[in-house]
Amino acid sequence: MTRRFEIGPFVLAFGALLLLVGLFLDWYGAFNAWAVFEFVDLFLAALAVASVIGAVGLITPEVEYVDKRVVPWLVGIAFVVVAAQLMDPPPVASEQDLELGAWLSLAGTVLMVGGAILSFTKVSFAVAVEGRDRRTRVAAVDHRPPTTETGQQPVARSSTSLLHPRPSEEDTPPEAREPS
């Protein structure tokens, strides 16, 4: 039995969780997203949660709370908002450097975009799950002669050689014969 797993929704969910974690880390200097933004932080958190719910709906269609046609829009809006906040920081943090939370959020939205692309282009990997093949023992296989050190079967040798034949008694001269 072959089971197919869509990898896109997993990448999408991981990126959304990364965005959510990035909101709690420092974005500008010692300020996190919750301290710097007024409305954008709540909007990004809502987009991340909706993207996770959408990814779960893509994995298991029975639990589809967010229509799958909306997921690319959620992802695109999250990417545009994060990129805009990185290029044009709010006035409170205009003199501050970008910190880990900002870069982690950007990486999360890039993963979300990649996951959405993988989801809607139907890229998947297949895992074949089969039962174990129990082999039955056959008497002819179980009673083989012992092998040599090299693992090969011993070769039966004849007593005569084609390269050095032994002379027969009539071909040997009488003086070379042993007395009997």
VEXDREN-2710 file (C-alpha; in Angstrom, 1 decimal):
% VEXDREN-2710
k/r/px/py/pz
1/MET/0.0/0.0/0.0
2/THR/1.4/3.4/-1.0
3/ARG/0.6/6.4/1.1
4/ARG/1.2/9.9/-0.3
5/PHE/2.0/12.8/2.0
6/GLU/1.6/16.4/0.8
7/ILE/4.7/18.2/2.1
8/GLY/3.4/21.7/1.3
9/PRO/0.9/22.0/4.2
10/PHE/3.6/20.9/6.6
11/VAL/6.0/23.6/5.4
12/LEU/3.2/26.1/5.5
13/ALA/2.3/25.3/9.1
14/PHE/6.0/25.3/10.1
15/GLY/6.4/28.7/8.5
16/ALA/3.3/30.1/10.2
17/LEU/4.5/28.8/13.6
18/LEU/7.9/30.4/13.0
19/LEU/6.2/33.7/12.2
20/LEU/4.2/33.4/15.5
21/VAL/7.4/32.7/17.5
22/GLY/9.1/35.6/15.7
23/LEU/6.5/38.0/17.0
24/PHE/7.6/37.4/20.6
25/LEU/11.3/37.8/19.9
26/ASP/13.1/41.2/19.5
27/TRP/12.5/42.9/16.2
28/TYR/14.2/46.3/16.6
29/GLY/16.8/46.6/19.3
30/ALA/15.2/45.5/22.6
31/PHE/11.7/45.8/21.3
32/ASN/9.6/42.9/20.2
33/ALA/6.7/43.1/17.7
34/TRP/4.1/43.5/20.5
35/ALA/5.8/46.6/21.9
36/VAL/6.6/48.3/18.6
37/PHE/3.5/47.7/16.4
38/GLU/0.0/49.0/17.2
39/PHE/-2.2/46.9/15.0
40/VAL/0.3/45.0/12.8
41/ASP/1.3/42.5/15.5
42/LEU/-2.3/41.4/16.0
43/PHE/-2.9/41.2/12.3
44/LEU/0.2/39.0/11.7
45/ALA/-0.7/36.8/14.6
46/ALA/-4.2/36.3/13.2
47/LEU/-2.7/35.6/9.7
48/ALA/-0.3/33.0/11.2
49/VAL/-3.1/31.2/13.2
50/ALA/-5.4/31.3/10.2
51/SER/-2.5/29.8/8.0
52/VAL/-2.0/27.0/10.5
53/ILE/-5.7/26.2/10.5
54/GLY/-5.6/26.3/6.7
55/ALA/-2.6/24.0/6.6
56/VAL/-4.4/21.5/8.9
57/GLY/-7.4/21.7/6.5
58/LEU/-5.1/20.9/3.6
59/ILE/-3.7/17.9/5.4
60/THR/-7.1/16.5/6.6
61/PRO/-10.0/17.8/4.5
62/GLU/-12.5/16.8/7.2
63/VAL/-11.2/19.6/9.4
64/GLU/-11.3/22.3/6.8
65/TYR/-12.3/25.5/8.7
66/VAL/-10.5/27.9/6.3
67/ASP/-11.3/27.5/2.7
68/LYS/-8.2/26.3/0.8
69/ARG/-8.7/29.1/-1.8
70/VAL/-8.1/31.7/0.9
71/VAL/-4.8/30.2/2.1
72/PRO/-2.6/31.7/-0.7
73/TRP/-4.1/35.2/0.1
74/LEU/-3.4/34.8/3.8
75/VAL/0.2/33.8/3.0
76/GLY/0.7/36.6/0.5
77/ILE/-0.6/39.3/2.8
78/ALA/1.6/38.0/5.7
79/PHE/4.7/38.1/3.5
80/VAL/3.9/41.6/2.2
81/VAL/3.2/43.0/5.7
82/VAL/6.4/41.5/7.2
83/ALA/8.5/42.7/4.2
84/ALA/7.0/46.2/4.5
85/GLN/7.7/46.4/8.2
86/LEU/11.3/45.4/7.6
87/MET/11.9/48.0/4.9
88/ASP/9.9/50.8/6.6
89/PRO/10.1/50.4/10.4
90/PRO/7.7/52.2/12.7
91/PRO/8.7/55.6/14.0
92/VAL/9.5/54.3/17.5
93/ALA/12.1/51.9/16.1
94/SER/13.5/54.0/13.2
95/GLU/17.0/54.2/14.6
96/GLN/17.2/50.6/15.8
97/ASP/18.8/47.7/14.0
98/LEU/16.8/44.6/12.9
99/GLU/17.0/41.7/15.4
100/LEU/16.4/38.0/15.4
101/GLY/12.6/38.2/15.6
102/ALA/12.3/40.2/12.4
103/TRP/14.5/37.8/10.4
104/LEU/12.8/34.8/11.9
105/SER/9.4/36.3/10.9
106/LEU/10.6/36.9/7.4
107/ALA/11.9/33.4/7.1
108/GLY/8.6/32.1/8.4
109/THR/6.7/34.0/5.8
110/VAL/9.1/32.8/3.1
111/LEU/8.4/29.2/4.3
112/MET/4.7/29.9/4.2
113/VAL/4.9/31.1/0.6
114/GLY/7.0/28.0/-0.3
115/GLY/4.5/25.8/1.5
116/ALA/1.6/27.4/-0.3
117/ILE/3.3/26.9/-3.7
118/LEU/4.1/23.2/-2.9
119/SER/0.5/22.7/-1.7
120/PHE/-1.2/24.0/-4.7
121/THR/1.3/22.5/-7.2
122/LYS/0.6/19.1/-5.6
123/VAL/4.2/18.2/-4.8
124/SER/4.2/15.2/-2.6
125/PHE/6.4/12.3/-1.5
126/ALA/5.3/8.7/-1.4
127/VAL/5.9/6.1/1.2
128/ALA/5.3/2.5/0.4
129/VAL/4.1/0.5/3.4
130/GLU/3.9/-3.2/2.8
131/GLY/3.5/-6.2/5.0
132/ARG/6.6/-8.3/5.8
133/ASP/7.2/-11.2/3.4
134/ARG/7.6/-14.3/5.5
135/ARG/9.7/-16.7/3.6
136/THR/9.1/-20.4/4.0
137/ARG/12.0/-22.8/4.4
138/VAL/12.6/-25.2/1.6
139/ALA/14.4/-28.5/2.3
140/ALA/16.6/-28.2/-0.8
141/VAL/17.9/-24.8/0.3
142/ASP/18.4/-25.8/3.9
143/HIS/20.5/-28.9/3.3
144/ARG/23.3/-27.5/1.2
145/PRO/26.9/-28.9/1.5
146/PRO/29.2/-26.7/3.6
147/THR/30.9/-23.8/1.8
148/THR/34.6/-23.1/1.7
149/GLU/36.2/-20.0/3.3
150/THR/35.7/-17.9/0.2
151/GLY/32.0/-18.8/0.2
152/GLN/32.0/-20.9/-2.9
153/GLN/30.9/-24.5/-3.2
154/PRO/33.8/-27.0/-3.3
155/VAL/34.6/-28.2/-6.8
156/ALA/34.8/-31.9/-7.5
157/ARG/38.2/-32.8/-9.0
158/SER/38.9/-35.7/-11.2
159/SER/42.0/-37.8/-10.6
160/THR/43.4/-37.1/-14.0
161/SER/44.7/-33.9/-15.3
162/LEU/44.5/-32.8/-18.9
163/LEU/47.7/-30.8/-18.7
164/HIS/49.8/-33.5/-17.0
165/PRO/48.4/-36.9/-17.7
166/ARG/49.7/-39.8/-15.8
167/PRO/51.3/-42.4/-18.0
168/SER/49.5/-45.7/-18.1
169/GLU/51.3/-48.9/-17.3
170/GLU/51.6/-50.0/-21.0
171/ASP/53.1/-46.6/-22.0
172/THR/56.0/-46.9/-19.4
173/PRO/59.1/-48.9/-20.3
174/PRO/59.6/-52.1/-18.4
175/GLU/62.7/-50.9/-16.6
176/ALA/60.8/-47.9/-15.2
177/ARG/58.0/-50.0/-13.7
178/GLU/58.1/-50.9/-10.1
179/PRO/58.4/-54.5/-9.3
180/SER/55.3/-56.0/-8.0
END
